[in-house]
């Protein structure tokens, strides 16, 4: 049989090698910091506030990630915690790190306005 299915793969299994070659695009799957946090058991706010815990999260989480996914999913690079609002923090807004949530910022723009006036 020709087409999407290969006789080498049986009637019900697509010929993935051929489909990949003809797709016209490529894709990949990679790990994320959220996966490392879940596997290591560390909350996001803790690794953002304590560099030693951030290091420990990767040391604990990366081997568990590899054990779970093998080489089929690209391992993420070690990185600092994902913190949004760095731009507004640079202008004086305070960042918040709530337990069980993602980083946020204070609503007051007064420090930012003062910084812009300098």
N, C-alpha and C positions, 0 to 999 in steps of 0.2 A: 504494500500500500504506500502511496506517496502522499505528499501534502504535509499537514501538521503532525501526522503520526508516522513513526518510523517502524518498519518491520522488526528492527532490532530491539525495540522497546515494547513491543506488544501492541495490541489494538487500543488499549485504553490509556497508554502513557504517551504524552506528547514528546516529540523530539526536541528537547530543550536546547541542545547545542545549536541546532539549525535555527530555531526560533530566536535565540540570542543574536546570532549572526545577522539575521534578516530584520531585526527590530528597528534598527536605525537610531537607537539610543542605548545608554547603559545606565545602570543603577547599582546602588550598594546599600547595605544596612550597616549601621555602626552603633556602638553603645553610646549611652548618654550619662551625664553626671547623675541624673535622676535614678538611673538603673544602679549605679554604684552606691548611691545613698540607700536605696531600698535593700540591696543585698547586704550592705554593711550594717544597717540598722541605725545609722546616724541621721538625725534630723538636719534639714538644710540650715536652719539658723545656727546650729552648733558648729558646723564646719566653716560657716562664714565668720564666726567670731573667735574661733580657736584654731590657729594653724596646725597645732599638733593633732587635733581631731580630724582635720582635713587630710593630713598625711595618713593617718590611721584608717580613714574611710577608704582610701585608694589601696592601701596595703591589704586590707581585709576584703574589699569588694572586688578588686580586679581578678584574683584567683577564682573567686566564686562565679564571676561573670564568665571566665574562660571555661570553667567546669560545666557551666550550664549551656553555653552556646558553641563551644569548640572554636575552630578556626572559621566557621561559617559566617560569623558576625564580627566586623572589625572592632578591635579593642579601642576604646577612646584614649586619647592622650591625657596625661596628668595635667591638670589645670587648676587655677585658682577658682574659688566658688563663683558661680554665675551670679553676678550682682547687676541688676538693672539700675538705672538712675544715676550712674556715675557722673554723667554730664551735669545733672542738677545738684548732685552732692558737691561737685567741684565749685558750684556757685554758692554753697552754704546751706543747702537744705539738709536736714538730718535724715539719715537712713534708719529704718526700723527693721528689726529681725524677729518677727513674731514666731513663737513656737508653733509648729505645725503649718506654717504658711511661708509664702515667698517674701522676699525683701520688698519693702515699700519705702515711702518717704513721707516726711511731715508735709502738711498742706500749706504751712506758712511759707510765703515767698519773701518775707521781710529780709532774711539773711541774704537771699539772692539779689534782691534789689539793692541792698547796701553794697554788696560785692560789685555790682555793675556800676555803681556810682563812683567807685574808687578810681 
